């Protein structure tokens, strides 16, 4: 994948995360699907490639702590927006005995819901970027105007050579209707250079029975590179008609699956950006994801991610 500007931009919502540690105490952090991807990209890419995070936060103390966290993580924050009337969302993670997680959210006053309200700010944030990453969660929490602005911004960026990456990351309770989700998915996948869906999400959202149903639909919309995550089952990937099926080598009993797919995405894109082929990129992503599920919370130390990435 060609890197011209040396800049990647992730667009989305970061939230305050509370998760229960193994000793029973609750720990606070910051996380969110697109932030988790940005975190992994920053950990795994060479320093000369800048990773920016574009979001909207409040002006209160917890929002300022979040901003400090971004900066401390090595993420670019030059285009982060500030909202005087809103703050940041909160969620908690509960883990069952199999490591599967469930979430409770408080995001009604999340400033990130307004992150795409101004088209010019969006366009400024992604100017001269090699890659833009966003997800279905980002799309679901903003309003119809925001989604229109996102699509307009992506169309413009694509004409300048920027690659678009989209993870549908379907969450039924966040969309106002299935028809709205399906319409937006069709529009954005048609713009995407790379799609990174999860089969379970696609089954719930579109009724896909087999992986071939997902590939047929997404390829039909015009996306050329698709990597389908499927837990410990084979990862299937297609690029310009060339299909690969890669076994998951590092099957473990997870402690916490939070962030597994996001870390996979970040590792896969990092590998592609430094010139790895599809198969190698998937294997690196599987290794990183397998490490992440053995740790509590969405984010693990960036040095540990890099070690897993490099084998």
N, C-alpha and C positions, 0 to 999 in steps of 0.2 A: 504494500500500500504506500503510495507516494506521500511524503511529508514535505510540504512546501513552506508553510508558515511556521511550523513548529508549535502549533497551538491546538488544543482540544478543549471543547466546551461541553459541560454537562448542565442540563437545565432541569430544575425540579425543586422539590420540597425537602428540607431537612427538618427533623423533629427532635424534641427531647425524648430520649429513650430511657425507660426504667426496666431493668431485667433482674430476675432473682438469681443471685450467685449461689454456688454450691453450698455455702455455709448458711443459706437461708436469708441473708441480708439482701436488701434491694440496692442496686447500683445504678447511678445515673450516667448517661452518655448522650451523644448526639448521633443520629443516624437517619436514614431514609434511602429508598432504593437507588435514586440517582446519585446521592451523596456517597453511598457505599461503592458505587462504580467509580466515581471520581477518586475516592480514597485509594482504591486498588490501582487505578491508572497512575496516580502520583507515585505509588510505591514501586511500580514495575517499569515505568518508562524512564529513559535517560533524562537527566536533569535539564538538558537543553530543550526538551519538549515541555511546554507550559501546559498545565491543566487548570482551567478556570471553572469555577462553579457559579452559575447564575441562578439566583433565587431572590426572594423577597422576605425580609424579616421585620420585626418591630424595632422600636428604639428603646425598649426597656432593658433591664440588666441581664436577663437571660438571653435576649437576642444578641447583646454585646458579647456575652460569653461564647455564644455560638460563632460569632464572627471571629473572635480570637482563636477558637478551635480550628476554623477553616485556615486561617493564616498560619497557625502552628503546624498544620498538617501539610503545608507547602502548596496549598491551593490558591489560585489567583482569585481575588475578591473585588477587583476594580469595578465590576458592574453590578454588584449586589445592591438591591434596592432596599430602601427603608420606609416603613409605614408608621405614621404617628398614631394611627387608630387601632392597629392590630398587633398581634404578637406571634409567637411560634406555636405549632401544635405539639401535643404530647401523646405518647403511646406507651403501653406496658406490654411485656411479652410473658406469656405463661407457657411452660414447657411440659409435655406429657412424658411418660416413661420411655417412649421411643424417640425422644428428641424432637418431635414435631411441635410446632409452636402455634399459638393462637394469640390474637392481638386485641387490645381494647384501645380505642382512639378518642382523643379530645382535640378536635381541630376546627371547630366552628368559627374560631376567630383567627385562623391561620392567615398570616399576611401573604403566604405563598399562593393563596387562591387568586391573588391579583397580579401575579408575576408577569402575565402576558397581556395585561390590559393596555399597554402602550407599545405599538408596533415599532416606533423609532428606537425605543430602549432595547427591544429585542434585537433589532438589526445591528445596533451598535455593539451589543454583547457578543454577537457571533461573527463580527467582521474579521476578515483575514484569519479564519480558522480552517484547519484541515479536516476536522471531524466534529459533528454535533451529535450528542447522545441525549435521548429523552425516552420516557416510558409512558405506558398507558395510565399509570397512577398520576403522573404530571398532567396528562390530558384530562383525566376524569375530575380533578379537583378544581380546575379553572372553568369559567363559563363559556358560552358559545362564542362570544366575541374573542375571548382569549384563544380558543381553538382556531378560529379563523386567522388570527394574527400569527399564531404558530405556523400554520400551513403557508401563509403568505411569506413569512420570514424564511422558511425552509426552501420554498421554491426559488426565492431570490438567491439564497446562499448556494443552492445547487448549481445555478447558472455560472457561478464563480468558481466552481470546482470543489466545493466543500462536500464531503461525504456525510450522509445522514444515516444514523443508526437508531433503530427503534426496537424496544422490548415491549410487547403488548401488555405484559404484566397485569393481566385482567383481575380486577377486584369488583365483583358484582355490586356490592353495597355502595361503591363510590360513584357509579354511573347513574344518571337519572332515568335512563331507559336502555334496554338492549339495542334498540334500533339506532339510538344516537351513538353508542359504542361501535356498532358495526359500520355505520357510515364513516365515522372518523377513522377507524382502523383501515378501511379501504382507501381512504384519501391519503393517509400518511404512509402506509406500506407502499403505495404506488410511487412515493417520493424516495423511499428508503433504498440505500445501497446495500445495507446489511440489516437483516431482521434476526432477533435473538429470542424467539418465543419459548415457552415451556409447554410441553404437550398437555399436562393436566389442565393448565389454564385454557388452552385452545379447545379442549374437550368440553369444558364447562361453558365457554363463551359461544362456541360455534357448533357443538355437537359432533366434533370429529371423533370417529371411531378408531381409526388407525393413523399412524404418522403420515402415511401417504396422502390422507385427506388434507392435513395441514399444509404439506408441501404443494399440493395441487392448487389450493386456494391462494397461497401467498405468491407462488410463481405466476399464477394467473393475473395477479395485480401488478406484476412487473418487477418484483424484487429478485435480484440475481444471486445474492449470497444469503443463505438461511442456515442457521445453526439451531437445531431443535433439542433443547435440554429435556431429559426425561428421568430425573432422579438417578438411581444406580443402574438403570437400563442403558443400552447403547446410546451414545450421542450421535445423532444423524446430522450430516451437513451437506449442503449442496452449493456449488459455486459454478455459475454459468453452465449448468447441466451436468456437472461432474459430481456424483454422489459418493460420500464417504460415510462409513459406519464404524465408529470407534468405541471399543469396549471401555468401560470404566474400570481402571486397574486398582484404584485405591478405595475399595468398598469397606466402610467401617460402620459401626453402630454409632450414630451421631449423638452428641450431647445437646446440640442446638442447631437446627437447620436455618436459622435466621441469617440472611445475607448470603446464603450459598449460591443462589442464582446470580446475584449482583456481583459477587467476587468472580464467578465464572465469566461473566460478561466483561469485567474489567481486565481480567487476565487474557481472555481471547483477543480483545481489541488491542491490548498492549503488544501481544505477539504479532498480530497482523501489521501493526504500525512499525515494528522493527524489522519486518520483512519475512516473518515465518509463513510457511504454507498452511493450508487449512488443517491438515491432520496434526501437525506439530502444535499449532495454536490451540486446538481442542484438547490435546493431551496436557499442555501446560495449564489450561483452564480447569481441567478436571482435577489436576494435582492441587491447585490452589483452593478450589471449592472443597475438596476432601479434607484439607487442613482446617478450613474455616468452620466446618460443622463439628469439629472437636473442641471448639472454644465457645464460651458463652457470649451472647450479644452479637450485634451485626458486624462490628468492626474488630479486627485483631491487629496486632502491631504490624506496621508496614514492613519492618525488617523480616518478620516471619513470613509474610506474604512473598517477599522477594526470594527467600530461601526455598520455599515450596515451588515457586515459578521456575527457578533455575535447577530444580531437581537435587 
